[in-house]
């Protein structure tokens, strides 16, 4: 690959980038002084201010990069997802946090006080996994309508050739209903029901008597505008009553109960389902040495997120008394789901900015791109676990 001419501050910075990446930079740089440097045809990282590098100095790694991006001090020209792929696939060693901070301290323009934390970042809380808390659902329903399909299913879809996102979400909902052996008149409980896609589908297509629980007032209000023979409660899973249910679903909610509470969550599902009943839990996971959600997701999207290896989750359910009768990976489906969400969001990005402001809109762009690539590359997984009592 031929090299471009170097100029300005970018020319001074490029040798550092090459050193940190083992001798070859996977990106080109454009800096606030008009400088440019890097390999021809590479993704272009735009540093609009020294604050972008100062964020990395004070928080080397993912969090510093995220803060620089969401504030607009750092940008990427072109396809953000493809830029990430190029960086992750680059040859040579990836820069360690200590080496990166040491190198940045040698650049006078970068030195300075710690930059302010972006307004969109969730502050660490003394107590996490508390009742009635749903940080990533605090935005108005209108915002999620800019991302999701018409059913408002905020979880991994199940894809088949030719599917639209709406088709794939219906396919996922039907798959859960079939794994639950759902029949007309069955009492279904959906723990963490979101905007009601599961309970509304089960009631409409299977004739189930469906109840959903959520800790989000916005979600409950949305479901009540769509309600057709379903019940929705503003309730924490620890406070659910009215057992036994014939079947229970819990779709991408268990990640948010906390490591210290997961055994209680499993025991609650066991208590709520009748003997012989089935439970389907759809849940994200990480490998034994994997990064899990990472500091960006935990600070900006889901402060209470906890991921563990699949085997550890199944063991907790077995200790609660369940038999795990079927496990299915949807990892590749999640990569495609996140891509579809991102594509929809980009088409409506200006509306998102008008609704929640540029910083939060950039948070979600980064989340949808980074999340999709985490599943694409196997850094994260997601499974449907079918349990029998």
C-alpha positions in Angstrom: 0.0 0.0 0.0 1.5 3.4 -1.0 1.9 6.1 1.6 0.5 9.6 1.4 2.5 12.8 2.1 2.5 13.8 5.7 1.8 17.2 7.0 1.0 19.2 10.2 0.4 17.6 13.6 -0.8 14.4 11.9 2.7 13.9 10.5 4.2 14.2 14.0 1.6 11.9 15.5 1.8 9.1 12.8 5.1 7.6 13.9 3.6 7.1 17.4 0.6 5.4 15.9 2.8 3.1 13.8 5.0 2.2 16.8 2.0 1.4 18.9 0.5 -0.9 16.2 3.8 -2.8 15.6 5.1 -0.7 12.7 2.1 -0.2 10.5 -0.9 2.1 11.1 -4.3 0.7 10.2 -5.7 4.3 9.9 -4.8 7.6 8.5 -5.1 10.8 10.6 -6.5 14.2 9.9 -5.8 16.7 12.7 -7.3 20.1 13.8 -4.5 22.1 12.1 -5.3 20.6 8.7 -2.5 18.1 8.8 -2.9 14.6 7.2 -0.8 11.4 7.4 -1.2 7.7 6.9 -1.6 4.9 4.4 -3.6 5.6 1.2 -7.0 4.1 1.2 -7.1 3.6 5.0 -10.0 4.8 7.2 -9.4 8.4 8.2 -9.6 9.2 11.9 -10.3 12.9 12.4 -9.0 14.6 15.5 -10.9 17.9 15.7 -9.2 19.0 18.9 -6.3 18.2 21.3 -9.1 17.1 23.7 -9.5 13.9 21.7 -5.9 12.9 22.6 -6.3 14.2 26.2 -9.3 11.9 26.7 -6.9 9.0 25.8 -4.2 10.3 28.0 -6.5 10.3 31.1 -8.4 7.2 30.0 -6.3 5.2 27.6 -8.3 2.5 25.9 -11.9 2.0 25.0 -13.4 4.6 27.4 -11.2 7.4 26.3 -11.9 6.7 22.7 -15.6 6.6 23.4 -15.6 9.9 25.2 -13.6 11.5 22.4 -16.1 10.2 19.8 -19.4 11.0 21.6 -18.2 14.6 22.3 -17.3 15.1 18.6 -13.6 15.7 19.4 -12.8 12.5 17.4 -14.6 11.4 14.2 -14.2 8.9 11.4 -14.7 9.6 7.8 -16.7 7.0 5.9 -18.0 3.7 7.2 -17.5 3.5 10.9 -18.0 -0.3 11.1 -15.5 -0.9 8.3 -13.0 1.4 10.1 -13.4 -0.7 13.3 -12.9 -3.9 11.3 -9.7 -2.6 9.8 -8.3 -1.6 13.2 -9.2 -5.0 14.8 -7.8 -6.9 11.9 -4.5 -4.9 11.7 -1.3 -6.9 11.9 1.1 -6.2 14.7 0.6 -5.7 18.4 -2.3 -3.7 19.7 -1.3 -0.7 21.9 -1.4 -1.4 25.6 -2.9 1.2 27.9 0.4 1.9 29.7 2.4 2.3 26.5 -0.3 4.6 25.0 -0.4 6.8 28.1 3.4 7.0 28.2 3.6 8.0 24.5 0.9 10.7 24.8 2.6 12.3 27.8 5.5 13.0 25.5 3.4 15.3 23.3 3.2 18.8 24.8 -0.1 19.7 23.0 -1.9 16.8 24.7 -0.9 17.7 28.3 -3.6 19.4 30.4 -6.3 18.9 33.0 -8.7 15.9 32.9 -11.4 16.7 30.3 -15.0 16.9 31.7 -17.0 13.6 31.6 -19.5 13.8 28.7 -23.0 14.7 29.9 -24.4 11.5 28.3 -22.3 9.2 30.4 -24.0 7.4 33.4 -22.3 8.2 36.6 -21.2 5.3 38.7 -23.7 4.4 41.4 -23.1 3.3 45.0 -25.8 0.7 44.5 -26.5 -1.1 41.2 -29.3 -3.5 40.2 -31.7 -1.5 42.4 -35.4 -1.8 41.9 -37.1 0.5 39.4 -33.9 1.3 37.6 -33.6 1.1 33.8 -30.9 3.5 32.6 -30.8 2.4 29.0 -34.6 2.8 28.7 -34.8 6.3 30.1 -35.1 7.8 26.6 -38.5 8.5 25.1 -40.3 5.8 23.2 -40.1 8.0 20.1 -36.3 7.5 20.1 -36.5 3.7 20.1 -39.0 3.9 17.2 -36.0 5.4 15.2 -34.0 2.2 15.8 -36.3 -0.8 16.2 -38.8 -2.5 13.9 -42.6 -1.8 14.3 -43.0 -4.4 17.0 -40.4 -2.6 19.1 -38.5 -5.8 19.8 -35.2 -4.7 21.5 -33.4 -8.0 21.3 -31.7 -10.4 18.9 -33.9 -11.5 15.9 -33.8 -14.9 14.2 -33.0 -14.4 10.5 -33.8 -16.4 7.4 -32.9 -15.6 3.8 -34.9 -12.7 2.4 -36.1 -11.5 5.8 -36.6 -7.9 6.7 -35.9 -6.9 10.3 -39.7 -7.1 11.1 -39.8 -10.6 9.6 -36.8 -11.7 11.6 -38.3 -10.4 14.9 -41.5 -12.2 14.2 -39.5 -15.4 13.5 -37.8 -15.0 16.9 -41.0 -14.4 18.8 -42.6 -17.5 17.1 -39.5 -19.6 17.9 -39.9 -18.7 21.6 -43.6 -19.5 21.6 -42.9 -22.9 20.0 -40.1 -23.7 22.5 -42.5 -22.9 25.3 -45.1 -25.3 23.8 -47.5 -22.5 24.1 -51.2 -23.3 23.7 -54.4 -21.3 23.7 -55.4 -20.2 27.1 -52.0 -20.8 28.7 -50.8 -18.3 31.2 -47.6 -16.7 29.9 -45.3 -14.5 32.0 -42.7 -12.3 30.2 -40.1 -11.1 32.7 -38.6 -7.8 31.4 -41.2 -7.4 28.7 -39.8 -4.3 27.0 -42.3 -2.7 24.7 -44.5 -5.8 24.7 -43.5 -7.5 21.5 -43.5 -11.0 23.1 -46.8 -10.7 25.1 -48.6 -9.1 22.2 -47.5 -11.7 19.8 -48.3 -14.6 22.1 -51.7 -13.3 22.8 -52.5 -12.5 19.2 -51.0 -15.6 17.5 -51.3 -18.3 20.2 -54.2 -17.1 22.3 -52.1 -16.9 25.4 -53.2 -15.1 28.5 -50.1 -13.0 28.6 -48.6 -10.8 31.5 -45.5 -8.7 31.1 -43.5 -7.0 33.8 -41.2 -4.0 33.3 -39.5 -1.4 35.5 -39.9 1.3 32.8 -42.9 3.6 32.9 -42.3 4.6 29.2 -42.6 0.9 28.2 -45.7 0.3 30.2 -47.4 3.4 28.7 -46.4 2.2 25.2 -47.9 -1.3 25.7 -51.1 0.1 27.1 -51.6 2.0 23.8 -51.3 -1.4 21.9 -52.9 -3.6 24.5 -55.1 -6.4 23.2 -55.9 -8.8 26.0 -52.6 -8.5 27.8 -51.6 -7.4 31.2 -48.6 -5.2 31.9 -47.2 -4.5 35.4 -44.7 -1.9 36.5 -42.9 -4.3 38.8 -39.5 -5.7 39.7 -39.0 -9.3 39.0 -38.4 -9.9 42.7 -41.9 -8.7 43.5 -43.8 -10.9 41.0 -46.8 -12.8 42.3 -49.7 -14.7 40.8 -48.0 -18.1 40.2 -48.1 -20.7 38.8 -47.7 -19.7 35.1 -47.8 -22.3 32.4 -44.8 -20.8 30.6 -42.2 -18.0 31.2 -40.1 -16.0 28.8 -37.3 -13.6 29.7 -35.6 -12.1 26.7 -32.3 -10.3 27.3 -33.2 -9.2 30.8 -31.1 -11.6 32.9 -27.9 -9.7 32.0 -29.2 -6.8 34.0 -30.0 -8.4 37.4 -26.4 -8.5 38.6 -24.0 -11.3 39.5 -25.0 -11.2 43.1 -28.7 -11.5 42.3 -28.7 -14.1 39.5 -29.4 -17.1 41.7 -32.4 -15.2 43.1 -33.5 -14.5 39.5 -33.3 -18.2 38.6 -35.1 -19.2 41.8 -37.9 -16.7 41.0 -38.4 -18.1 37.5 -38.5 -21.7 39.0 -41.0 -20.6 41.6 -43.3 -18.8 39.1 -43.6 -21.7 36.6 -45.8 -24.7 37.2 -44.3 -28.2 37.5 -43.9 -29.5 33.9 -43.8 -25.9 32.6 -41.1 -24.4 30.4 -39.0 -21.3 30.5 -37.1 -19.7 27.7 -34.3 -17.3 28.6 -32.6 -15.4 25.8 -29.4 -14.0 27.2 -26.1 -12.5 26.0 -22.9 -14.1 27.2 -19.1 -13.8 27.0 -16.2 -16.3 26.7 -14.2 -17.3 29.7 -11.5 -14.7 28.9 -13.7 -12.4 26.9 -14.3 -8.7 27.6 -18.0 -8.8 28.1 -19.9 -5.6 27.6 -16.8 -3.4 28.1 -16.5 0.0 29.7 -18.3 1.9 26.9 -21.5 -0.1 27.2 -21.4 -0.2 31.0 -20.9 3.6 31.2 -23.2 4.8 28.4 -25.9 2.1 27.7 -26.3 -0.4 30.5 -24.5 0.4 33.8 -25.9 -2.8 35.4 -24.8 -5.1 32.6 -23.1 -8.4 33.7 -22.1 -11.1 31.2 -20.8 -14.5 32.1 -19.9 -17.6 30.1 -22.9 -19.7 29.0 -21.9 -22.7 31.1 -22.0 -20.7 34.3 -25.5 -19.4 33.5 -26.8 -22.9 32.9 -25.2 -24.2 36.1 -27.1 -21.5 38.1 -30.4 -22.6 36.6 -29.7 -26.2 37.3 -28.9 -25.4 40.9 -32.3 -23.6 41.1 -33.9 -26.9 40.1 -34.3 -26.6 36.3 -33.4 -29.1 33.6 -31.7 -27.4 30.6 -33.4 -29.2 27.7 -32.2 -27.1 24.7 -29.6 -24.4 24.0 -29.3 -22.5 20.7 -26.8 -19.9 19.8 -28.0 -16.7 18.0 -24.7 -15.0 17.8 -24.6 -14.6 14.1 -28.2 -13.4 14.1 -27.3 -10.7 16.6 -24.6 -9.3 14.4 -27.2 -9.0 11.6 -29.8 -7.6 13.9 -27.4 -4.9 15.2 -26.5 -4.1 11.5 -30.2 -3.7 10.7 -30.7 -1.4 13.7 -27.7 0.7 12.7 -28.9 1.0 9.1 -32.3 2.2 10.2 -30.8 4.6 12.7 -28.5 6.2 10.1 -31.4 6.9 7.8 -33.1 8.7 10.7 -30.0 10.2 12.4 -31.0 13.8 11.9 -34.3 13.0 13.6 -32.4 11.4 16.5 -30.2 14.5 16.9 -33.3 16.7 17.0 -34.9 14.4 19.6 -32.1 13.7 22.0 -29.2 16.0 20.9 -26.0 15.2 19.0 -24.1 13.6 21.9 -26.6 10.9 22.7 -27.2 10.3 19.0 -23.4 9.7 18.6 -23.5 7.4 21.7 -26.1 5.2 20.0 -24.3 5.2 16.6 -21.2 4.0 18.4 -23.1 1.4 20.4 -24.9 -0.1 17.4 -21.7 -0.3 15.4 -19.5 -1.6 18.2 -22.1 -4.0 19.5 -22.7 -5.5 16.1 -19.0 -6.1 15.6 -18.6 -7.6 19.0 -21.1 -10.3 18.0 -19.6 -10.6 14.5 -16.1 -11.3 15.9 -17.3 -13.6 18.7 -16.4 -11.2 21.5 -19.9 -11.6 22.7 -22.6 -14.3 22.2 -26.3 -14.8 22.8 -28.3 -17.9 23.4 -31.8 -19.2 23.9 -31.8 -21.5 26.9 -34.9 -23.7 27.2 -35.5 -24.9 30.7 -38.0 -27.4 32.1 -39.4 -27.6 35.6 
